[in-house]
């Protein structure tokens, strides 16, 4: 897998085309679209054959952001940190969240003297 400089999207596009183009069964097919990328003082324009358009669509559809940790079951936010803590409603998820929620419920059920109360 290649690593790209974040400031050079033109190089990223050119590398993608170079990796896909050799397998295009119809390199002379009429273009179905055009992609233009500008960055770092350069512009890259690529005519998309059906093969290249399909490859680009699949690459984009298959991308998952490394920060994607799902949705919060409490508020629906997608802002869960690396510890599965919701940055919007403060809920914890996963095994850690379950353990903490269970412990918090046990503490809630204790009377001030520390003995357990019957769930109400």
HULINQUI-V661722 format. One record per run of one state. SS is the DSSP state (a for helix, b for strand, c for the rest). FROM is the first residue (numbers start at 1). LEN is the number of residues. If there is no record, write none. Layout:
BEGIN
ss=<SS,SS>
from=<FROM,FROM>
len=<LEN,LEN>
END
This chain:
BEGIN
ss=<c,a,c,b,c,b,c,a,c,b,c,b,c,b,c,a,b,c,b,c>
from=<1,9,22,33,40,42,49,50,63,80,81,85,87,92,93,94,110,111,116,117>
len=<8,13,11,7,2,7,1,13,17,1,4,2,5,1,1,16,1,5,1,4>
END
